[in-house]
Amino acid sequence: MNNILVIDSAVSGDSSVSKALVRDAVAALAEQAPASIVHRDLGRDPVPHLTEETLAGVRGTPGTEAELATRALSDELVAELRAADVVVIGAPMYNFSIATGLRSWFDHVLRAGETFRYTEAGPQGLLGGKHVIVVESRGGLYSEGPAQAVDFQEPYLRHLLGFIGLRDVTFVRAERIGFGRGTAVPSGGRDSTTGLRSATRPCGDKGKTWIPPGKKSPHSRPATAPRAGTCSASARDSPP
């Protein structure tokens, strides 16, 4: 039985593109093998941001009630991550980066001695052997063209995951969804699960992008020839 950890970070509720695609990915995984699923919806039940009163809970020796509570939560989140065989992360792009709730989750799970360690050769991740699927939703086109320079979402996530040893990562991108509700559907009428099925198998850090047809820009690829492993979206997360 696969242990699947699902992390949703959208704050747009049930209309979220990333949450819809995460559901598709989890359904595809469950079809492959029986699964035990742990779900964290950071938009509805956020992990508290670290403060001066709680920082020692993840860095240092906790002593106060607030620090001890932070350590307990951090231990719980790390245990969930450590137990997972597959991690599915829904990560909409907000202001060119990730949601603050997802950043707070990372702040609680990136812990020296638990998920990484320092060696003479530099930091070493301790959580290898897992497959990670990151579902990214974006209002514009950031995987290529001029806007790629301000993509502080995917490179940041790749680094954070790699830092703790998670290098078998597949990024599934739904792009240009901010160009109008209902435009982000796959060419040829394929269902959204089509592209996600290949993403549910270890791919070694490969990206899959889908761009809505009829919304071509000078920097986009022809809508009639989408990249292999496409995905779709029909609602909207917040731009950009």
N, C-alpha and C positions, 0 to 999 in steps of 0.2 A: 504494500500500500504506500502510495506517495503522500508525503506531508507537504501541503501547499500553503505557503504564507502569502496572503493577499494584502497589499498596502494600497489603499485608495487615498488620494490627496486632494481631489477636486473639491472646491467649495461651492459648486453650482448645483449641487443636489442631483436629483434623478435625471435632469436634462444634460448631464455631463457626457461628452463624447468619450473621454478616457474611461469613465466608469462603465459605459456600455461595452466598450471594447475589452476591458478587463473581464467583464462577465463572459464574453465570448471566449476569451483565452482560457479561463478557468473551466468552462463547459467542455472545450476541446481537450483539455488535460484530463478531465474526469472521464471522458470517453475512452481514453487510452488505457487507463488503469484505475482501480479503486483509489479514492483519495480521501484524506482527512484534511479539512480546510480550516485554517485560522484566518479570520478577516479583521483587519484594522481599517476603519473608515476615519481618517484623520480630519476630514472636513466636518464630520458630525461629532466625533469624540477625539478632540485634538490632544496630542502629547504636549504638555506645558512647555513653553520656552524656558530655557535656563536663565536664571537671574543671579544676582549677587548672593541671594539667600540659599540658592539650590545648587550652585556650581560644584561644590565639594561632593555632591552626590554622585557625580560621574568622574570628577578629577580631584583626587585627594581622599582624605579620610572623613566620612560623614560623621557628624556629631549631633547636630540639632535635629529636631523633629522634621523640619522641611528637607534637610539633607538626606535623612534616612528614608523618607518617603520617595525622594528622587532616586536614590540608589535601588530601592525595591522595584520601582517602575522600570528603571534601566535594566536591572537583572531579568525582569519578566520579558522585556522586548528582546534582549540578547538571547534568552533561552528560546523564544519563538523563532528567531532567525537561525540559531544553531540547529534546531530540530528540523528545519525545512529542507526538503529535497529540491523543491522548486519555489522560487520567489517571483511573484507577479506584482509589478509596481505600476500604478496609474499615475502619470506625471504630466498634467497639463502645463503648458508654458504660461507663466504669469510674469509680465514685465521682463521678458527675455530670459527668465530663469525658472526655478521651481517654486512651488507653493511653500510658504513659510512653515506650514505644518509638516511637510516632508523634510524640510531642513531640520526641524526640531527632532523628528524621529531619528535622523542620522546623528544628531548631536548626542542622543542617548545610547546609540548602539556602537559608535566609534569609540571604543575604550581600550586603552593600552592594557595588555595582559589578558584581555578577554577576546577581542576580535582582531587585534593586531599586536605585534610586539616590536620592540626596537632591537636591532642586531648591529653588529659591527659593519655589516653591508648596507644598513639602512632599515627602514620599516618593513615588516613582513606580515602579510595578511594571514589570518588563521582560519578563514572560513571557506576554503576551496571545496571543490566537489559538488557544487550546486549549480543549477541552471537558473538564470535570471531572465525574465521577460519584462522589458520596460515599455509601456504603452505611452507614447507621447502625443498629445493633441496640441495643435498650433493654429492660431488664427491666420498666419501668413505662411510664406514659403521661406524656410530657414535652412534646409538641407543643402541648398546650392544657391548660387547667385550672390548679390551684394549683401543680403541680410544674413548670410552664413557667418559673417564676421561678428554679429551680435548674438549668436546662439550661445548663451551662457547656461543652457539647460543640459544638452546631451554631453558635452565634454566634461561638465562638472559631475554629472551622475556617473559617467564612466570612470572618472578618477576616484570618486568616493567608494564605489563598489570595488574597484580594483585594489584600493588601499587596504581593504579587509579581506582580500583574497578571492573576490567574486569576479572572475574574468570570463566565464562562459556566459556572455550577455548578448541578448538579441534585443535591438531597439526596433519597435514597430511605430512608425510615424503616420499620423493623420494630419495632413497639412492643408492650409488655405481654407479651413472650415469657417473662418470669419467672413468669407466672401458671400455669405448668404445661406440661410437655413435651407436644408434640403439639397444643396449643391454637392455635398460630399458623399456621393454614391459611386461605386466602382464602375468603370467602363465595362460594357458587356453584361451589366446587371448581375454580377456575381455577389453572393452574400458576404457579409463582413467576416464570417468565420473562415472563408476561403484562405485569406492571407494569414490569419492567425494560426491555422493548423500547422503550417511549417514553422512558425515561430515557437510553437510549444515543444519542438525538438531542439536539442543543443545545436547551436550554429556557430559558436566560436566568435561572438562579438560581430555579428553581421547586422546591418540595418536594412529595414524594409520601409519604403516610402510609398504613400499613395497621394496623388494630387487630383482633385476633382476635374472631370472633363468639362470642356467649354470655358475654362478659366485660365487659358494659357497666357504666360508672360514671356518676355524675351529670355528669361533665365530658367524657365521650366521645360521639362521634357514633354514631347507630344502626348496628349491624353490618350491617344489610340495605342500607345505602347508603354503602359505602366511597368514599373519594375516588378520583377518576380517577387512573389510573396506579398501581394498588396493587401490593404485593409480598407475598410470604409467607415464612414461616420455619418450620422443623420441629424445630430443635434449640435450644440455649441458650448464649449467652455469659453471662459473669458479670453479676449485677445490680450497680447498679440499672438 
